[in-house]
């Protein structure tokens, strides 16, 4: 995968606020980087196995230090979006359909910190 091309796509297309289309944004970034996930899941929280099939490897969270191109697949939490969330690290910040403050895409995710997995190309 061309990580720079994927990150460039997100840098150019991520907005200031969420549009609830994180899975679509990250999928399109992956495609811009030369990785096709087809078929692809509808829900962000279901992307993990598809990323593994595409050649990504799961990363140990205990020793994690973010690297450009890493992807976080975050499960849903009670009262939150049932689709969960997915984001890519651009080398400086986490992005999806918007430029995020951190890996957690909003206050509910920060508060409840649902289960998540990290993937590296």
C-alpha positions as CSV (number, residue, x, y, z in Angstrom):
1,X,0.0,0.0,0.0
2,X,1.2,3.5,-0.8
3,X,0.7,5.0,2.7
4,X,1.5,8.6,1.5
5,X,-1.2,8.4,-1.2
6,X,-3.8,7.1,1.4
7,X,-2.9,9.8,3.9
8,X,-2.9,12.5,1.2
9,X,-6.5,11.5,0.3
10,X,-7.6,11.9,3.9
11,X,-5.7,15.1,4.4
12,X,-7.5,16.6,1.4
13,X,-11.0,15.2,2.1
14,X,-11.3,15.2,5.9
15,X,-13.5,18.0,7.1
16,X,-13.7,19.9,10.4
17,X,-16.6,17.9,11.7
18,X,-17.9,14.3,11.4
19,X,-20.4,13.5,8.7
20,X,-20.8,10.0,10.1
21,X,-19.1,8.5,7.0
22,X,-15.8,7.4,8.6
23,X,-15.8,3.9,7.0
24,X,-16.4,5.4,3.5
25,X,-13.6,8.0,4.0
26,X,-11.1,5.4,5.2
27,X,-12.1,2.9,2.5
28,X,-11.5,5.6,-0.1
29,X,-8.2,6.5,1.4
30,X,-7.2,2.9,1.2
31,X,-8.2,2.7,-2.4
32,X,-6.2,5.9,-3.1
33,X,-3.2,4.0,-1.6
34,X,-3.8,1.0,-3.8
35,X,-5.6,-1.3,-1.4
36,X,-9.0,-2.5,-2.4
37,X,-11.3,-4.0,0.2
38,X,-14.1,-5.6,-1.8
39,X,-16.5,-6.6,-0.6
40,X,-16.3,-4.1,2.2
41,X,-18.3,-4.0,5.5
42,X,-21.0,-1.4,5.9
43,X,-20.1,-0.8,9.6
44,X,-16.7,0.7,10.6
45,X,-16.4,-1.6,13.6
46,X,-16.4,-4.6,11.2
47,X,-13.3,-3.6,9.2
48,X,-10.7,-5.6,11.2
49,X,-10.9,-8.9,9.4
50,X,-11.0,-7.2,6.0
51,X,-7.9,-5.2,6.8
52,X,-6.1,-8.5,7.8
53,X,-7.1,-10.1,4.5
54,X,-5.7,-7.0,2.7
55,X,-2.3,-7.5,4.4
56,X,-2.6,-5.4,7.5
57,X,-1.4,-6.8,10.8
58,X,-2.9,-6.2,14.2
59,X,-0.7,-4.3,16.6
60,X,-0.2,-4.9,20.3
61,X,-1.9,-2.0,22.1
62,X,0.3,-2.3,25.2
63,X,3.4,-1.2,23.3
64,X,1.7,1.0,20.8
65,X,3.3,4.1,19.2
66,X,1.3,5.5,16.3
67,X,2.9,5.4,12.8
68,X,1.7,6.9,9.6
69,X,-0.9,4.7,7.9
70,X,-2.1,2.9,11.1
71,X,-5.8,2.3,11.4
72,X,-7.9,2.1,14.5
73,X,-11.1,0.1,14.4
74,X,-13.3,1.0,17.3
75,X,-16.3,-0.8,18.5
76,X,-19.6,0.9,19.4
77,X,-20.7,1.8,22.9
78,X,-24.1,2.0,24.5
79,X,-25.8,5.1,23.4
80,X,-23.3,5.8,20.6
81,X,-23.3,5.1,16.9
82,X,-23.9,1.3,16.5
83,X,-21.6,1.2,13.5
84,X,-18.5,2.1,15.7
85,X,-15.7,4.1,14.2
86,X,-12.6,3.8,12.0
87,X,-9.7,6.2,11.6
88,X,-6.2,6.4,10.1
89,X,-3.2,8.1,11.6
90,X,-1.6,10.6,9.1
91,X,1.7,10.9,10.9
92,X,0.5,13.7,13.1
93,X,-3.2,13.3,13.8
94,X,-6.0,10.8,13.4
95,X,-8.4,11.4,10.5
96,X,-11.5,9.8,9.1
97,X,-14.3,11.8,7.5
98,X,-12.9,14.6,9.7
99,X,-9.7,15.7,11.4
100,X,-9.9,14.3,14.9
101,X,-8.5,15.6,18.2
102,X,-7.2,12.1,19.0
103,X,-7.9,8.5,18.2
104,X,-11.3,8.7,19.9
105,X,-13.7,10.4,17.5
106,X,-15.7,12.3,20.1
107,X,-16.7,12.7,23.7
108,X,-18.7,9.5,24.0
109,X,-15.8,7.4,22.7
110,X,-13.4,9.2,25.0
111,X,-15.7,8.7,28.0
112,X,-16.5,5.0,27.4
113,X,-13.4,3.9,25.5
114,X,-14.9,0.9,23.9
115,X,-12.8,-2.0,22.7
116,X,-10.6,-1.3,19.7
117,X,-7.9,-2.8,17.6
118,X,-5.0,-1.3,15.7
119,X,-3.8,-2.3,12.3
120,X,-0.6,-1.5,10.4
121,X,0.0,-2.0,6.7
